[in-house]
Amino acid sequence: MKQIICGLLGFFLVLTFSACAPKQEEVEKIGSQRVYRITLSDPFGRIFSEFWTIQKLQALGVKEMSSSYFDRAMKYSGTEFEAVSLLKLISKFKLKSGGDAILLNCFDDYQGILPISDILKYDLYLGTKIKVGFGSSKPGWLNPLLVLVPDGKTPPFEERFLTANIRELKFVRLSDYYAPLRKVSQTSEQVKQGFEVYKNNCLFCHSLKGRGGNKGARLLNNYAFSKAAMQKKFLADFKSFHHKDNADKQDVEQFVTKGQLKSVADFLLAMQKRAEV
């Protein structure tokens, strides 16, 4: 009887603790309550952050807009957004350490990056609300904050203008960010082209040398690019996953030609050779 009573008491205590313990969602990372981190550094390299609510962002001035660029890439029609100007947001900060780009860290380990020159040139916006057209399905990653190209602007058709699910905007210097990769890219014109294609379409999911996101596999670990058979497998795997009917709306095939993809393989081969030295 004593054992039974002790057992019941133990069960009751566990149950009570479970009920009283704070839920994981209540101590979530930044962004769970519509709060986003904006990170800068001063001339001495000291890093500091501000936290912006969705309401504070919208106080910059909300614009209801569409984006034919977005709809084209996502195979949608009539998507509606509420958005704020990235130019207005940037104007709120004094960039004292030479920052010329914004790194976009996302909840799903995707990592985008936008040069400030592109934000100025194409008047890019930051979507705070999205409503897809009737009958369209929305993948789990397609959430604010998201980069938007306004109608009337025509940047290159590339993955880098479609970053979504953003939790942090971090001001960085492009020269520092790409430094670990750029040296390898100077090997040949083909490798240089592969680097450009990779950084504009692939690096956001497939990181290299500590740069980029970790949403996708690490390609240098999965393929021996010195072997023709493995290069062929890489091309086939890309086509089988990143095609236009991809269930998760990750159609990267629309942004790259077969020749460009081959140059990406050459760039990744150069990266592997460099690692072996």
Phi, psi and omega in degrees: 000317180300320180295321181295315181297317179297319180296316179296321179296318178298316179299317180297319180294318178298316181297317180296317179298318181297320182289328184270337183298140179295141179289150182301323183299333185281347176238038183291169176291167181304133179112340184295330178252038181058042175238134186233150183262135172239121190243135178226172172226152179266176182301342181265005178085005179282131184260137176217159184229152169243152178246125183245129172279166177298327179293321179294321176297315183292338178294344175290343182121109182272136176240128172277127188209165171243172178212103179295331176299312179297312182298322178297314183292325185266357183061041179251176174212130175073026177294136181247141182229154159249133188212161176237152181288127175294330178296319178295322179294314180300323183296346179279355185235143174261113184272094186269352184249020176080019179298128180232016179205162176242119174278134185245096178274133188244160182296333184261023179071011169284147178222108177266171175207138180229121171297140178298330177299324177288323178299319178291314185295320186252007177050053186290150181242165177242111182287130178253349179205141181227139175226108182285158182295161181302132178088354180270143177261148183245120178294160185299334183276348187275079181226156173295155000280148180217148181283137180229135172264118181290154177300141182098346177256143186229069173290167175305146181279095186218157180301329189295345179264018184230027180292133179224174177064034186285133176248338183214137171249123186233122180283129182221173173257128181302319182299322178289318186296314184270356185308316181295342184254329189294326181300318179293328185293345182275005184298316180201169179296322179295317179292321178298317177297318179299321177298315181297316179296317183295314184289337181267350185221337191240327187299335184296332178251327188246093187290155175219133174052039178077009178245141178097182184265171181240026179289327181250178182292155174276108191294325181294336178276338187261341185224133172266095190290350177286345181259127182303322181296323180286326175296320178296320178295320178301313180296319180292319179295320178300312183294325183285339181255313188267034181275175186292338180261016179306128186296335183260015178059040178248060182275083178277341181302330181293342184264345186229143175273170178297320179295320178295322179294324176295322178293329175297317178299321178294320177296317180293326174297316178298324177294320179294318179297320180298321181293334183279342183288000000 
